[in-house]
Structures are given as C-alpha cells and as structure tokens.
Amino acid sequence: FSCFLLCFVCLIDCLFVCSFVQNCRTGLQEGHTLRAQNQAPNSLPLLKNYQKWRIECPEISADLQPSSILGLLHAGYHGVLRSRDPYGSKVLIYRIGQWDPKLFTAYDVFRVSLITSELIVKEIETQKNGVKAIFDLQGWRFAHAFQISPAVAKKIAAVLTDSFPLKVRGIHLINEPLFFHPVFALIKPFLTEKIKQRVYMHGNNYMQSLTEHFPVSILPQEYGGEGVSFEELAREWTGFIMSSADYLQSISLVAHK
C-alpha cells in the first residue's frame, strides 16, 4: 500500500509540474521558436512563484475542498461554458450579484477561481490556449468594493501575471457600475501591460460587443447566446467540482510540501 501511495503522489507531482512546463513552452512559442531543451528551464520561475504564492496566501489556498465554497456554488455564482471559443480558450463566467459579502469574503470568492483553475489546467488544450473570463457585475455594491483591499488586489494580480500556469487570454466585464472603476484602478497597477490590454469593459449594453468576442452558439441564453441557460451551466460545474474533491485534496498536499 505504501508503494502505491508513493507512486500516486509521484504521479500527482508529475502532472503538477508538467502543467508549468507546458505553460512556459506555449509562451515561448508565441514569440519565437526555441528548441525544446531550452524551454523547460523557464518553467522553474513560474513554479517557484506559484509555490511562494500558495505559502503566502493560506487564506485562499490552504483549503481547496469544495465544501469551503459550496454556498457560492449553489447560489449560481460561477459556471463554465461547455464549448471553447474559436481560439480554443476555456470560457468562465462569474456573476458578482450572487456573492453575498455578508456570508463570503473576497478570499472565498477568489478560492472559487483557484479551484476551477486547478481543475482545468489538467487539460492540454487549456494549457495551450488559456482561459477567458466574463464577469457579470450586475448587483455590484459598495459592500463588495470594501472587500477588495490593496492586499487582496495584489494577490489577485499575482495570479493573473506570473503565479499560475494558465494564460489569461481575455477578461470581459459586463454590467459594470461607475463606482466599480475605482476598484479596478486599485488592481490595475499590479497588472502587466499585456493583461491590461486584454481587459474589456462592455457596460450595460453589452450584447453586440460581447458577441464580437464570443460566438452566440456558445454563450448562455441570458447573455444573448443560443446555448443552455447559465443556471444549467452552474449546476453542471458545481457537480464537477464536487466530484473532484479527492483530486483537489491531492493538489493541496503537493502544493504545501
């Protein structure tokens, strides 16, 4: 049994490290072609950054069990589209109005993203083509804004830039109120120029501009698409997260070695 356990942990370690190698290989290929032996070492800084981030952010990363975010999931806060966009990117949707700041902190909300990221980073296509996120800010209130301190903003920015093996290909904000802009201004200085250029603010009349980035065939009905409802997507993804509890626990053990 001990031999089996050791092999299992080694397998998890291998998958964990390979995701960093693939991410860095993809990044290098975007700029210029390098020989494979020159690509792998570049994954080391990213791996170190991720380990450092996990150690410094226990309030987010220490407990990756789905039970810690179950209330948010059942409220319909988060869902993942069934189909990728035309560039092969995984598309995630977050509905801020479903986050009750009296019940859940910004760290709890951030943990939802971390858990989803840990699950989809196993997919080779996602490692190569990255993710795009749609944030529906309808229902954003001052109570939400007060949760985003400079410390929280810096931790969010770290994951978006150099502390996780997923490439952020686009961040799309819809229904953003005017008083959201000062909050974004708090996060913006920590972002790289590349990430800043990938942030799109669509406002309240977002239907046309959003479909310029995502085909209607994959978007939920609530967002002008022809796909299934967001509620159904949220239920599906919640079920997938719940069924992945053992894997998430394994990732937690590896990351905190």
C-alpha positions as CSV (number, residue, x, y, z in Angstrom):
1,F,0.0,0.0,0.0
2,S,2.8,2.4,0.9
3,C,4.4,1.8,-2.6
4,F,1.1,2.5,-4.2
5,L,0.7,5.7,-2.3
6,L,4.2,6.8,-3.2
7,C,3.5,6.2,-6.9
8,F,0.3,8.1,-6.7
9,V,1.9,11.1,-5.1
10,C,4.7,11.0,-7.7
11,L,2.1,10.9,-10.5
12,I,0.3,14.0,-9.0
13,D,3.7,15.7,-8.7
14,C,4.4,14.9,-12.4
15,L,1.1,16.3,-13.6
16,F,1.5,19.4,-11.4
17,V,5.0,20.2,-12.8
18,C,4.1,19.4,-16.4
19,S,1.4,22.0,-16.4
20,F,4.0,24.6,-15.6
21,V,6.3,23.3,-18.3
22,Q,3.5,23.3,-20.9
23,N,2.5,26.9,-20.0
24,C,6.0,28.2,-20.4
25,R,6.5,26.3,-23.7
26,T,3.4,27.9,-25.1
27,G,4.5,31.4,-24.0
28,L,7.9,30.9,-25.7
29,Q,6.3,29.6,-28.9
30,E,4.2,32.7,-29.2
31,G,7.2,35.0,-29.5
32,H,9.7,32.8,-31.3
33,T,10.6,29.1,-31.8
34,L,13.1,27.6,-29.5
35,R,14.5,24.2,-29.1
36,A,12.7,22.0,-26.6
37,Q,15.6,21.7,-24.3
38,N,15.8,25.5,-23.9
39,Q,12.1,25.8,-22.9
40,A,11.7,23.6,-19.9
41,P,14.0,25.5,-17.5
42,N,11.9,28.6,-18.0
43,S,9.1,26.9,-16.1
44,L,11.1,27.0,-12.9
45,P,10.5,30.7,-12.0
46,L,6.8,30.2,-12.6
47,L,6.7,27.1,-10.4
48,K,8.7,29.0,-7.6
49,N,6.3,31.9,-7.9
50,Y,3.3,29.6,-7.6
51,Q,4.7,27.8,-4.5
52,K,5.6,31.1,-2.9
53,W,2.1,32.5,-3.7
54,R,0.4,29.4,-2.1
55,I,2.5,29.8,1.0
56,E,1.8,33.5,1.4
57,C,-1.9,33.1,0.7
58,P,-3.1,30.4,3.1
59,E,-6.5,32.2,3.5
60,I,-7.1,31.3,-0.2
61,S,-5.1,28.2,-0.9
62,A,-5.0,26.2,2.4
63,D,-8.5,24.7,2.0
64,L,-9.3,23.7,-1.6
65,Q,-12.2,21.4,-0.5
66,P,-15.4,22.2,-2.4
67,S,-17.3,22.4,0.9
68,S,-15.5,25.7,1.6
69,I,-17.3,27.4,-1.3
70,L,-20.4,25.3,-1.5
71,G,-22.7,28.3,-0.7
72,L,-21.3,30.3,-3.5
73,L,-21.6,27.5,-6.0
74,H,-25.2,26.7,-5.0
75,A,-26.0,30.4,-5.4
76,G,-25.1,30.2,-9.0
77,Y,-22.0,32.4,-8.8
78,H,-19.9,30.5,-11.3
79,G,-20.2,28.4,-14.4
80,V,-18.0,27.2,-17.3
81,L,-19.2,27.1,-20.9
82,R,-19.5,23.7,-22.5
83,S,-17.7,24.7,-25.6
84,R,-14.4,26.6,-26.1
85,D,-14.2,29.8,-28.1
86,P,-12.9,29.8,-31.7
87,Y,-9.3,30.1,-30.4
88,G,-9.6,27.1,-28.1
89,S,-9.8,29.1,-24.9
90,K,-11.9,27.8,-22.0
91,V,-14.6,30.4,-21.1
92,L,-15.5,31.0,-17.5
93,I,-18.4,33.2,-16.2
94,Y,-18.7,34.8,-12.8
95,R,-21.9,36.6,-11.5
96,I,-20.9,39.0,-8.8
97,G,-24.5,39.6,-7.8
98,Q,-24.7,36.1,-6.5
99,W,-21.9,36.8,-4.0
100,D,-23.3,37.8,-0.6
101,P,-20.4,39.7,1.1
102,K,-22.0,39.2,4.5
103,L,-21.5,35.4,4.1
104,F,-18.4,35.2,2.0
105,T,-15.2,37.1,1.9
106,A,-13.2,38.1,-1.2
107,Y,-10.8,35.3,-0.3
108,D,-13.7,32.8,-0.5
109,V,-14.7,34.2,-3.9
110,F,-11.1,34.0,-5.1
111,R,-10.9,30.4,-4.0
112,V,-13.7,29.5,-6.4
113,S,-11.4,30.7,-9.3
114,L,-8.4,28.9,-7.9
115,I,-10.3,25.6,-7.6
116,T,-11.6,25.9,-11.2
117,S,-8.1,26.8,-12.4
118,E,-6.6,23.8,-10.7
119,L,-9.2,21.5,-12.5
120,I,-9.0,23.0,-16.0
121,V,-5.2,23.3,-16.0
122,K,-5.1,19.5,-16.4
123,E,-6.5,19.9,-19.9
124,I,-3.8,20.1,-22.6
125,E,-5.9,22.3,-24.8
126,T,-6.4,24.7,-21.9
127,Q,-2.7,24.8,-21.1
128,K,-2.0,25.8,-24.7
129,N,-4.9,28.2,-25.4
130,G,-5.6,29.6,-22.0
131,V,-8.8,31.0,-20.5
132,K,-11.1,33.9,-20.9
133,A,-13.4,35.1,-18.2
134,I,-16.7,37.0,-18.3
135,F,-17.5,38.9,-15.1
136,D,-21.2,40.0,-14.8
137,L,-21.0,42.9,-12.4
138,Q,-24.8,43.4,-12.1
139,G,-25.5,43.7,-8.4
140,W,-22.0,45.0,-7.5
141,R,-22.4,47.1,-4.3
142,F,-20.1,49.1,-2.1
143,A,-20.1,46.1,0.3
144,H,-18.3,44.2,-2.4
145,A,-15.9,47.0,-3.1
146,F,-14.9,47.2,0.6
147,Q,-13.7,43.6,0.4
148,I,-11.1,44.5,-2.2
149,S,-8.2,45.8,-0.1
150,P,-4.8,46.6,-1.6
151,A,-3.5,43.3,-0.2
152,V,-6.3,41.4,-1.9
153,A,-5.8,43.3,-5.2
154,K,-2.1,42.4,-5.2
155,K,-2.8,38.7,-4.6
156,I,-5.3,38.7,-7.5
157,A,-2.9,40.4,-9.8
158,A,-0.1,37.9,-8.9
159,V,-2.2,35.0,-10.2
160,L,-3.1,36.9,-13.4
161,T,0.5,37.7,-14.2
162,D,3.2,35.2,-13.1
163,S,2.0,32.9,-10.4
164,F,-0.2,30.3,-12.1
165,P,0.3,28.1,-15.2
166,L,-2.7,29.4,-17.1
167,K,-2.6,32.1,-19.7
168,V,-5.4,34.7,-19.3
169,R,-6.4,35.5,-22.9
170,G,-9.2,37.9,-22.0
171,I,-11.2,39.5,-19.1
172,H,-14.6,40.8,-20.1
173,L,-16.6,42.9,-17.7
174,I,-20.3,43.5,-18.3
175,N,-22.9,45.5,-16.4
176,E,-20.1,47.3,-14.5
177,P,-21.4,50.3,-12.5
178,L,-19.5,53.5,-12.4
179,F,-18.2,53.0,-8.9
180,F,-16.5,49.8,-10.0
181,H,-13.9,51.7,-11.9
182,P,-12.0,53.0,-8.7
183,V,-11.8,49.3,-7.6
184,F,-10.3,48.3,-11.0
185,A,-7.9,51.2,-10.7
186,L,-6.7,49.7,-7.5
187,I,-5.9,46.4,-9.2
188,K,-4.6,47.8,-12.5
189,P,-1.1,49.0,-11.3
190,F,-0.2,45.4,-10.4
191,L,-1.1,44.0,-13.9
192,T,1.3,43.6,-16.7
193,E,0.8,45.7,-19.9
194,K,-0.3,42.5,-21.7
195,I,-3.0,41.7,-19.2
196,K,-4.2,45.4,-19.2
197,Q,-4.7,45.1,-23.0
198,R,-6.8,42.1,-22.5
199,V,-9.4,43.7,-20.3
200,Y,-12.6,44.7,-22.0
201,M,-15.4,46.8,-20.4
202,H,-18.7,46.3,-22.2
203,G,-21.0,48.2,-20.0
204,N,-24.8,47.6,-19.7
205,N,-25.4,47.4,-23.5
206,Y,-23.0,44.5,-23.9
207,M,-24.9,42.1,-26.2
208,Q,-23.4,43.2,-29.5
209,S,-19.8,43.9,-28.3
210,L,-19.7,40.6,-26.3
211,T,-20.7,38.6,-29.4
212,E,-17.8,40.2,-31.2
213,H,-15.5,38.2,-28.9
214,F,-17.6,35.1,-28.3
215,P,-19.9,33.3,-30.9
216,V,-23.6,33.2,-29.9
217,S,-23.5,29.5,-30.3
218,I,-21.5,29.0,-27.1
219,L,-22.9,31.9,-24.9
220,P,-25.8,31.2,-22.4
221,Q,-29.2,32.5,-23.3
222,E,-29.0,35.1,-20.6
223,Y,-26.1,36.8,-22.4
224,G,-27.6,36.8,-25.9
225,G,-26.4,33.4,-26.8
226,E,-28.0,30.2,-28.1
227,G,-26.5,27.8,-25.6
228,V,-28.1,26.4,-22.4
229,S,-29.0,28.6,-19.5
230,F,-26.4,29.8,-17.1
231,E,-28.2,28.1,-14.3
232,E,-27.7,24.8,-16.0
233,L,-24.0,25.5,-16.6
234,A,-23.6,26.5,-13.0
235,R,-25.2,23.2,-11.8
236,E,-23.0,21.2,-14.1
237,W,-19.8,22.8,-13.0
238,T,-20.8,22.6,-9.3
239,G,-21.3,18.8,-9.8
240,F,-17.9,18.5,-11.5
241,I,-16.2,20.4,-8.7
242,M,-17.9,18.2,-6.0
243,S,-16.8,15.1,-7.8
244,S,-13.2,16.4,-7.9
245,A,-12.8,16.7,-4.1
246,D,-10.1,13.9,-3.8
247,Y,-8.0,15.4,-6.6
248,L,-8.2,18.9,-5.1
249,Q,-7.1,17.5,-1.8
250,S,-4.1,15.9,-3.5
251,I,-3.2,19.2,-5.2
252,S,-3.3,20.9,-1.8
253,L,-0.9,18.3,-0.4
254,V,1.5,18.7,-3.3
255,A,1.5,22.5,-3.2
256,H,2.2,22.7,0.5
257,K,5.0,20.2,0.7
